[in-house]
Amino acid sequence: MKKTEKTILFAKIFNVTQYQKNHPEIEWIEIFRHFILLAIESFQGHGVQFVRPFGWQIMASFALPESAIQAAITLQDRIQAEKEASSEQGVVSCKVGIATGVVYESDLGQGLTDLFGFTVEVARQLCDLARGNAIIVQRDGIEYITEADIQSVAGKKCRRSTRDYFLEEPPRRLEAIAKPIEIYSIFWQAHCPEYLARTSMEAPGESDQDGQSEKMVYFGKVSAFKEERGFGFIQYYNENNEYKEIYFHMTYVLTQPPIHEHDDVQFVIKPGKGGRPQACSVLVMGGRLQGQVESIDPFIGGFISIRNNDSELLKFYMIPQEIHGKYISINDIVEFTVNSGSDMEGLTASQVIPFEGETPSSHVGSGDNLVIGSLENAVITAYFSEKGYGFAKCRRNNIYLHVSEFIEPEITPLPGDTIEFEVLPGRNGTYRASGIRFTQRKNAAFPSLPQFDY
């Protein structure tokens, strides 16, 4: 067995299972055969060393990562050109994962060879992680590539520099790999796409109680956020692979601290004012939340549950090595970071620590409506000091805060501060806080976490 360093590429038709269901077997085989031939032709001009079908996908190796990236762009461009030139249903989109590192090349006899190792597995999982039209690249060992000559049809038209093809994404956790993988997505299209993990927030194998299909969950990036007015827009790809932009309001953002431009988010779509669609139950990848431990096992992890804006139960899988508390048990309130996991894991909870301090009921979903005149606790989600107002979360409700209602108005509220207040009626059936006092102050967006080696 020969040990060497290579760049491994995996390419796969997006929504391959749906393709198989929607086409007779002979027709599907012909579509897949056409995809394989298209991929081989696209790779040949870029120094491909090894290529073979791998299940319903294709695996290839290259000596240089820039060669693999350019080969992937060429494949995507050719699929895009075919789609635009023909009304017949063929390969609508594909996804690509690329990783560079040590590979083991094995001689299987009779002139056959195969590739194995960690790098092969990373490339395969990055391909599985991607959405349609995606090219996702492991960042390790490719820092110099931004000086290479990489071009797509759209990028060439607008004279895009090689450096601008590389969009840094948050690290992604892969199955059976302890350390999160740092990645780039390759911006080969005319408009900046989104193609992160696409799993729902439910536990593996779980379905809706009424047997209906689960609610469509979308992933995107915050393209604009007007902090002083509390609203913004998210760019995303819909189920038809169309590039869209949608409105959201900060009161529908679940993650703490408040949202910012360029944040990666997950959301659902619901009717807003006048029936216009808006993003709801917005989760920020990398944001912090508090939730309640539903199940836990030191060897296989467990689940944390929270409630969204509709009081629906959402679950996050705890990876065992990410649980930083010896005495965390069922029903404990914990603080964690929201991460996108694999297709099997759904969303994951990392950097899980016991929550210290008074816990507002909004994060564990106990109760719905508030009682006027009652004393409640909440977490501040945003505060605009120059405007003198902000918002807090209490149970499933959004509470309006005004500087005149703070007992200590000279102290600037911060996102993550916990407060106690009297519930008063607000506008249009909402609530506002009166007699606000701080019960816990946050010196930072979230507490510093202990450092652990993977």
N, C-alpha and C positions, 0 to 999 in steps of 0.2 A: 504494500500500500504506500503510495507516494504522498508526502505532505508538501503542500505548496500554498501560495497566496493568490487568490482569484477574486473576481467580482461575480457574484451569482445573481441572476435575474429570474424572477418568476412572473409570468403573465397569465391572466385568466379572464374569461368573459365575465363581465359584471352581471350579477343575478343569474348565474348559470343554472341554478335549480329551476327558476321560473322559465327559462328558455326551454329546458327539457320538458316541463309540464305543458307548455303551449305549442309544442311542435311534435308531429309524429316522429317515431324513432329514426326512420331513414332520413327525414328532413333535418332533424337535429344533428345527426352524424355528419351530414354534408356541411352544415353551418360550422361545426367544430373543425372539420377537415379544412375548410376554407380559412378559418382563423389560424390554424397551425401553419399552413402554407404562407399566409400573409406575414406571420411572425418570422418565419425562417427567411423569407425574402428581405424583410426589413433589417434583420440582424446581419445578413451576409456582407453588407457593405461596411460593417463597422467592427470587423475583426472578431467575430464570434468563434470560439474555440470548441465548444461542445453544446449540443442542443438535442433535447428529446422531450416527447410528451411525458407528462407526470400527472396521471389521473386525467381530469378534465382541464388541465393547465399545461403550460410549457415551461421547461427549465433550460436555461442557457448559461454559459460561463464566458467571461471576457478577461483579458489580461489587465485591462485598465478600467477603472470605474467610469471615466468620462466616455469611453466607448460604449459601455452598457447603457448609460443615461441617454446618449444620442440615439442608440438603437431603439430604446423605449419610446423616445419622442417620435422617431420615424414611424414606428408602429402606430402610435396614437394618431399621428397626422394622416396616415393612410386609411385608417378606419374612419376618421372624420371626413376625409375626402369621399370615400365610398358612400357614406351615409348621406352626404349632401348631393351626390350625383345620381342616386337611385332611390326610387320610391318603394322598392321591394324590401321586405324585412330581412335584414341580415344581422351582422354583428353591430349592435347599437353602440356599445362602449365596452372597454376592457379596463383592467386595473393591473398595475405593475408594482412589484416590490423588489428592491435592490439592496444587497449587503456586500461589503468587502471584508475579507479576512482569511484566516487559515481554512483550507479545504483539504480533505483527504480524497485522493483519486485512487480508485480500486480497479484492478484488472480482473474482470469477471470471466475471462477466457473467451475463446472463439472470436477474438477481435472486439469484444464488448468492454466498455469501461463505465463507471458511474462515479458520482461525487457524493460525499457525505460530510457531516460535521455541523458545528454550531452555526457557521455562516450560512449554510444551506437552509437550516431551520429558520433563522432570522429572516432571510429573504422570503421564504414561503409564508411566514406569518404576517410580514408586512404587506404582502400581496393580499392576504385574506382580510387584513384590517382596512384596506382601502375602499373607497367608493369608486363609482364609474368615472372614467377619464383620468384616474389618478396615476401618478408615478411617485412612490414614496421611497426615500433613500435613507439608509442608515448613515448617520453623520460620521461615525468613527473612521478615521483614515482618509477622509476626502476633502480636507480643508483647502488643499491647493487647487481643487478642481475649478474654483471660481475664476481661475486665470485661463482655463481651457476654452476652446472654440466650440460652444454648444449653441445650437439654434433650432427653433421650430419655425413652421411657416408663419404663424401669427407673430412670433417674436422677431423674425427677420423683417417683417413689414414695418414694425414700429421701432426697429433698431434697438432692441432690448439687449443690454449687456449680459454677459454670462452670469455675473454676480446676481443680477435681478431674476434669474431663473430659480434661485434657491430660496425658498420660503421656510424659515425656521418654525417648527411646530413644537408643542409641548412633548416631553418624553412620553412614550407609550409602553405599558407593561404587556409583555407577551407571555403566553402560556409556558410554564415550566422553566422560565428564565427569570432569575431572582432580581437582576438589576434592570430598571426601566431603560428602554432603548431611545437614545436621542435621534431625532429624524429631521429630514428636510422633505418638503413636498416640492415637486418641480412644476413651476409656473409656465407651462408650454402653450396655454390657450390665450385667446384675446383678452378675456376677463379673468380676474383672479378667482379660482374655484375653491370649493371646500370639499374635502373627501377624507374625513376622519372616520373613526370607528362608528358603526351605524347600529349598535345594539340598543335594546330597550333597557329600562331601569329595573326590570323584573329578574327574579332568580332564574337560573337555568331550568328549562323545561316547564316553567310556570305559565299558565294562561289565565285569561279573564274568568271570573267566577261564572258568568253567564254563558260561557262557551263561545263568545264572539271573538273576532280577531282583535288583537290589542291595538290601542290607539297609536296612530302614526307619530313617530318621534323623529325630529329633524336635528341635524347638526349644522352649525354655521359659525360665522365670525362677526363680531360687532363691528359694523362699518362706520357708525357714528353714534355719539352719545352726548346729548345736551345736558350736562350735569346740572346747570342752574334751573332747568325746567323739568328734569327727571324723566326724559324719554329719549329714544334713539331708534336705530335701525339695525337689522341683522341681515347679512347676505348669506344665502344658502342654495343648495340644489334640492328641488322637490323630487317626488317619486317618479316623475317623467324625465328626470335628468335635465330639467330646465333651471337656468340661473335666475334666482328671485331675490327680492329684498322685502322685508316685512318690519312693521312697526312694533315696538315694545315699550312698556312703561316700567319704571324701576320698581313699582310696587308688586310686579309679578316676577321679580328676580329672587330666587330662593337662597342663593349663595351669599355668604358674607366674606370679605367686605364688598362694598358696592361694585357694580360693573364698570368696566372701562373699555375704551375703543381697542380693537384688535383681540379682545378676549375670545377664546373658543367656547362655544355654548351649545347646550342641548335644550330643546324646547318643543312644545306642542302648539298647534294652531287652533284658535277659537275665534268666534265672532266678537268684534269690539263694537264701538259706537257706530250706529248706522249700518250694522251688519258687516262692516269691513273687517277682514282678518287681522289678527294681532297675535304676537308670540306670548304664550303664557307658560307658567311653571319653568321659567328660564333657569338653568343650572350652568354655572361657570366652571369649566374644567380648570382645576387648580385652586378653586375657591374653598373656603372653610365652612363647615356646617356643624351643628350639634344634632345628634340623633339618639335613639334608644336602641340598645343591643337586643336583638330579637333571638339570636342563637349564637353560640360561640363554642369552638373546639380548638384546643391548642395545636392540633395537627392539620386540620382541614379548614380553619378559619371560621367564618360565620357571616351573619347579616345584621346590618344596621337599618332601622326604618325611620322615615320621616313622613310628614304630610305635605302635599303640594297645595296650591292655591284653591283647589277644589276639594280639599280634605281627603284626597286619595292617598293610599299608602304607597310609598316608594321605598325600594330596597337597594342597598349597596353591599356588595360582597367584600368582606374583610379578608385580605390575604394574610396568612398566619404571621409572616415575618414583618408585617406592617403594624402589628398590635403592640404598642409600646406601653404596657401597663400590666404588671403581674397579677393584679387582682380584679381585672375587668370581668364582669359576669353578666348573665342575662338580666335585662331591665335597667342596667346602668346607663346613665347619660354620658356620652362620649363626644369628643370633638375630632373631626377628621377632614382630610382633603379629598375633594371629588376628583376622580380620575376616570378616564375611559379605558375599559379593559378589553378583553377579547370577546369574540362572538359567544363563547360559552359562559364567560363571567358576567357580562353586562357591565354596568358602571361599578367601579370599585372604590373602596374607601382605603386610603393610605394614611400614614402618619397618625394612626388612631391613638388618642390619649384620653385618660379620664377627664371629664369636664369639671373644672373647679369653679364654684360660684353658684349663684342663684340661677336656676334654669327656667327661662320663660316657657310656658306650655306650648308655644307655637311650634317648637321643633319636634315635639313628640306627639303632637296632634290630639291632645286631650281637649275635647269640647270644641264648639264651633262659635256660637254667638256670645257676645259680651253683654253684661248687665250694666245699664247706665247707673252710675254712682258707685260701682264696685271698685275695689282696689286691685290692680293688676300689675304684672311684671312683663317686660318686653325687651327686645334687643334692638338697638338703633341700627338701621340699615343704611341710612344716608342722612347727612345734615349739611346744609348750605349756609355757612356762617355769614356770608355776605348778604344773604337774603333773609336770614333769621328764621328759617323753618327747615323741617326735615320729616323723616318717616321712621317708624319702628314696626317690628313684627310682634304680634301678640296672638297666640293660637293661630288660627287661619286668617286673621284680620290684619289689615294695614292701618296703623295709627298715625294720624297727623300730629306733628309736634311744632310748637311755636315758641320762640325765645321768651315771650312774655309769660309763659306757663312754667318756666324752670324756676325752682326755688333758689338755685345758684346760677343766675344768668351770666355771670362773669366767666364761668367755666365753659369752654367750647366743647360741645358734644362730639364724640368720635364714633365712627362705625364700629360696632362690636361692644360698645358700652351697654350695660344692662341698667334699666330704669324701673322705678315704681311710680304709679300715677293713679289718679281717679279717672274713670271712664266717663266722658261727656259726649253728647250727640254732636256729630259733624254735619257736613253738607250731604244731601242726597242719600241719607241712610247710612253714612259712614260714621266713624268714631274719631274723637280727638282726645288728647291727653291733657289733664289739668293737675296742677300741684306736682310737677315732675321732680323727682329727686334721683340721684345716682345711687345704685346699689353695688355696682362694680365698674371700675374704669379700666380701659384697655390702653396701654402705652403704645401698642402697635396694632396692625391689622389683625394679627392673631399671635398667640404666645410662641416664643421660640421653642423649637422642638429638640429633644435630645438627638445626638448624632449616632447613627448605627452603621456598621459595616454590613454590606450585603454578603 
